[in-house]
């Protein structure tokens, strides 16, 4: 089981996807908050909330970081000498600030000093569950202009990778689940296996990571970021959040509106959507991207989707051979198709994968799925999906029952004939019998009194559909959320080929010049 809201994991996937492309040659009511009608932070400004960091001991807020050379992350190589790493101590439980602590892994590249230094610019590239320690060096070239005046800083959020990472099952069990569990069950036996696997996964999280699994919420991570701000020596937080990182940034703004500096939220998760609405949004977004793919090839989107559905049906009946010992299942094919929709530049890889599958070879789609699932050639998997699920299920109160999910399947299929059934079942399977109760129906992001926050939406974004950006801007509040639109394709907008987008974001982060709300970049 895998939810498709993330950006950081695609750094590794992108290498493989690009290589394949080069080889081608050419809640319970079901409404999901779609109307967006939640109270926004407008009207008379409320009294400021007590600063949540005011109860923290000085030993945490004034701690000195011991920066040194970075070790290689699990499954990767150490970054270059310009990168420094350290560990920040924060409370395990913010309700007990004098109790036990947890270590948060940090990485930074100091400002190049080509302009007056502004401070630190903190990044979260998505997930939830993405590692900023391994991700930032991979993405750093995109932020060269920002490094002239900022130290570039990122981190592994609590429960992720080097920050007490959550682990729920071993690699053998992960592969077995991929091979044997049908994520779109058609029979009573398949349903039973599907929900047993979901329950077993949650039980594994509780068993293997019991000390942290109840303390990995987005609220906790936002509070961690404010400790970072203080320890890094910044009066206000400057931040660049992508994908899930926008939810984290909005949560920070809600908790610490007076500490908001220059915040960019790119590829925005809709804060008005509950878990059902979120799944519907993704079904709509990925289907939209797939339709755009078919249109770009001069094909009828409806016919193209029907062809993929037939492929999935064949794989459901009999998995397909590949060049190795493993076979391509329907569930892995879902992932292999979907990963290519994160960027227009990887559409050729989808063409190759589908063409090869029509010839009876599932190798290309399996490679794509492995890249997204962060499985290496030796069969080792990263734990991002473990962290992702632990964070998401702690954040959300929703516990959709199997019966409720089945009632909604027709609606999901109508939204997306290719991805709807998977995402419909996932609304029940994702947090089935999760061992920890959830916290919210949807995230609180209202931030009255905060400085302007730049919210960027891409009209062709599959994973975080464009409509969520306007809703985020509205919920942040009057004179806070500033909405920027890019008429493009793929997940996110910055450094995706639009000078208009890049120049607007750079002007905001480097000079403090927010654009007019509603600005549109068409190229």
ABEGO torsion letter per residue (X at the ends): XBBBBBAAAAAAAAAAAAAAAAAAGXXAAGAGGAAGBBBBBBEBBBBBBBBAAAABBAAAAABBBBBBBBBBBBGBBBBBAABBBBBBBBBABAABAABBBBBBBBBBBBBAGABBBAEBBBBBAEOBGBBAAAAAAAAAAAAAAAAAABBBBBBBBBGBEABGBBBABBAAAAAAAAAABBABBABAAAAAAAAAAAAAAAAAAAAAAAAAAAAABAAAAAAAAAAAAAAAGBABBBBBBBEAAAAAAAAAAAABAAABBBBBBBGBBBAABBAAAAAAAAAAAAAAAAAAAAAAAGBBAAAAAAAAAAAAAAAAABBBBBABABBBBAAAAAAAAAAAAABAAAAAAAAAAAAAAAAGBAAAAAAAAAAAAGBBAAGBBBAAAAAAAAAAAAABABBBBAAAAAAAAAAAAAABAAAAAAAAAAAAAAABGBABBBABABBBABBBGBBBBBBBBBAABAABBAAAAAAAAAAAEBGABBBBBBBBBEBEABGAGBAAAAAAAAAAAAAGBBBBBGBBBAX
